[in-house]
Amino acid sequence: MKTILKIIFLCGVIVFTAFSCEKDEENVEAGDFEPIEVKKITDFGCDDCSIVLKPEYVNNGYYMIYSENDFNKYVKYVTGENIPSIDFEKYFLIIGVKQFTSGTEILEEKAEENNIEIIYYVTFLTYDSTVALGVGYHAFLEKPVKEKTVLVEEIIKP
């Protein structure tokens, strides 16, 4: 009987230890945010290039593009001369369009990361205008070594 109790106790300790180790890996401490570089299509050797989404994807949202296949799915074309190739092994692309009922422009773009997530901030400055616009934005960010949640924060300043 004592042997059975010892075996049950040891099995319990093993199971507890296994779940404890697994939980530690899942509960990675977030840590402090650090700025990371935001690259534009022009940073890849094309002085006046821009990226144009296919019309069906211009819907007041954004997309994460991690491969050449994704790029071809969402992007209609890239304007400009000397269109660069993008290393999707090293970078991923956030691309989107924000619709406005007045004039607007992009005031600032930045990104930061900690141990568990990446946040890309795009700040729009609105102004009085009778022209309603959809403003496109994009950012190439280096792929993290470990998988992280990626968030986009659209900030509107009057």
N, C-alpha and C positions, 0 to 999 in steps of 0.2 A: 504494500500500500504506500509506504514511504517513497519507494522508487517511482511510482506513478505520479505522486505529488511533486517530486523533484523534476520529473520530465515535463509536467504541465507548467511548473514554475519557470523552467528554462525556456520552454516554447513561448511563454508570455513575455519573458525578458527579451528574447530574440525579436518577436513581433513588435514590441514597444520600441526597441532600438531601431529597427528598420523604418518604422513610421516616423520616428523622431528625426532620423537623418534625412528622409525624404522631405519632411516639413521644413527643415533648415534650408534646403536648396530652394524651395519655393518662396520662402520668406526672406529674400535678399533685401537688405536694407537699401532704401532708395538713394540715400546720400544727397550731396549738394548738387545743384545744377551748374554746369559749366557751359560756356558758349562754344558752339561749333561753327565751322565755316559753311556758309551758304554759297553755293556756286550757281552761276547762271549759264545759259547755253553759250553766251559770249565768252565765258572763261575757258571754253574748249577750242578756241582758235577761230571763231567766226564773229567778226566785229559787229555786224548788224543783223544777226539772226534773231528770229522769234519763232515760237512754237505755236501752231494753230491746232486746236482740238477739232475732231470731227463734230459736225453740227449736233448729232444725237447725244453728245456728251457735254454740250454747253448748257448746263441745267442748274446753275447756281450751287454747284458742289465741287468736290475735288476728288482726285484719284491718286493712288500710290502705284507707281510703275517700277517694277523690279526686274524686268527683262526686256529684250529687244522685241519679243512677241507682244508683250503688253503695250510697249511703245507703239508698235504698228497697229494695234487694236484701237487705241484711243486718239492717236495723233493723225490729223489729216496730212499735214506737211510742215516742214521747217523752212522758213523764208531765209533768203540771204545767199551769199556765195560761200564757197568752201565749207559746206555743211559738214560738221564734225561727226565722227562716230563716238558713241558714248560707251564707256566700259561699265556695263551693268553688273559685272562681277564686283566692282569697287563702289559704284554709286547706285542710288535709287532716286527716282524723281517724284516730287509732289507737284501736281499741276491742277489748276482749278480756275473757275470763273465765278466772280461774285457780281450779282445783278444789283443795280442801283436805280433809283427813280430821279436822281439828280446827278450832277457832274461829280466826278471823283478821280483820285489818283492814288497810287501807292506811295505812302509816306515812308515806310520802313519795313524791312524784312530782316528777321534774325531767327536763329535756332539755338537751342540748348538741349543738353542731355544730362541725365544722371544714370545710375546703375540699372534702372528699369524702364525708362521711357525717353523719347525724343519729342520735343515740342517745337514746331515751326510756327512763328508768329508773323502774320502779315497785317500791317496797319494801313488802313485806308483813310484818306482825308477827303471829306465831302465838302462841296461848295454849291452855291446856288447856280443852277443852270437849267435850261429847259430841255436839255439833252439827257435822256436816260441811257445809261451805259452798262455794259457788262465788262468788267475789268478782269483780264486774265493775269494769272500769276504762276510762277513756277520756281522750284528750288531743287537743285541737285545736292544731296547730302551723302556723305560717306556711309556705306552700310556698316552697322555696328558689328563687332566681333560676336557678341551674344545677341540673341533675339530680344527686341525691345518693342514696347508699345509706341506707336507713332501717332501723335495728335497734331491737329492744325487748329490754331486759334486765329480767327478773323476778328480784328479790332477795328471799330469804326469811330473816327473822331470827326466831330462837326467843324 
